[in-house]
Amino acid sequence: MNDKKVLVIGNVIFTGFVALFISWFFAEGALGESDTLTPEFFLVIPLWAFGVLLMWRFVSKDKLENASHFKIILSNSLLWLTIPLGLMFAFEFI
């Protein structure tokens, strides 16, 4: 498999797991409170999915073979940025 394809697919999978685990952690409430559930934190997942759609558009529009490693790393960094943006968005609802 191409190294650029591994960078993109690996980053999408890894950030997906991180976004899911962060959502679950914050949705369960504080560490001492297990009886409350705040589903607003699951807003991280749709924002992350929007970032994945943008990543897919970048990969399909600009052929991955022709993209530079800098562009791939920049787009991967922007995908990571969707997680804290989703958290900030969720904190606004609480």
GIHUGI-V252650 format. One record per residue. N is the residue number from 1. PSI is psi in radians with two decimals (NA if undefined). NEAR is the number of other ideal C-beta (glycine too) atoms within 8 Angstrom. Layout:
<<N,PSI,NEAR> <N,PSI,NEAR>>
This chain:
<<1,2.59,4> <2,2.50,7> <3,-0.54,6> <4,-0.68,11> <5,-0.65,9> <6,-0.70,9> <7,-0.79,12> <8,-0.91,14> <9,-0.72,8> <10,-0.69,8> <11,-0.70,11> <12,-0.77,11> <13,-0.81,8> <14,-0.77,8> <15,-0.53,14> <16,-0.80,10> <17,-0.72,8> <18,-0.77,9> <19,-0.71,14> <20,-0.79,9> <21,-0.67,8> <22,-0.71,12> <23,-0.82,12> <24,-0.73,8> <25,-0.85,7> <26,-0.54,11> <27,-0.45,12> <28,-0.09,8> <29,-2.92,9> <30,2.91,4> <31,-0.56,3> <32,-0.21,4> <33,1.91,7> <34,-0.02,6> <35,-0.06,4> <36,2.59,7> <37,2.18,6> <38,1.69,9> <39,-0.10,6> <40,-0.46,9> <41,-0.23,12> <42,0.01,9> <43,-0.26,11> <44,-0.65,16> <45,-0.83,11> <46,-0.62,8> <47,-0.66,13> <48,-0.72,15> <49,-0.63,8> <50,-0.70,9> <51,-0.64,13> <52,-0.70,11> <53,-0.69,8> <54,-0.67,10> <55,-0.74,13> <56,-0.69,8> <57,-0.71,8> <58,-0.74,11> <59,-0.70,10> <60,-0.58,5> <61,-0.96,5> <62,1.84,8> <63,2.35,5> <64,-0.57,11> <65,-0.54,6> <66,-0.22,5> <67,2.50,12> <68,2.81,5> <69,-0.56,8> <70,-0.77,6> <71,-0.66,10> <72,-0.77,13> <73,-0.64,9> <74,-0.76,8> <75,-0.59,12> <76,-0.66,12> <77,-0.67,8> <78,-0.56,10> <79,-0.66,14> <80,-0.53,9> <81,-0.39,9> <82,-0.43,14> <83,-0.93,14> <84,-0.54,7> <85,-0.68,9> <86,-0.66,15> <87,-0.74,12> <88,-0.69,8> <89,-0.71,11> <90,-0.64,14> <91,-0.44,7> <92,-0.49,6> <93,-0.24,7> <94,NA,6>>
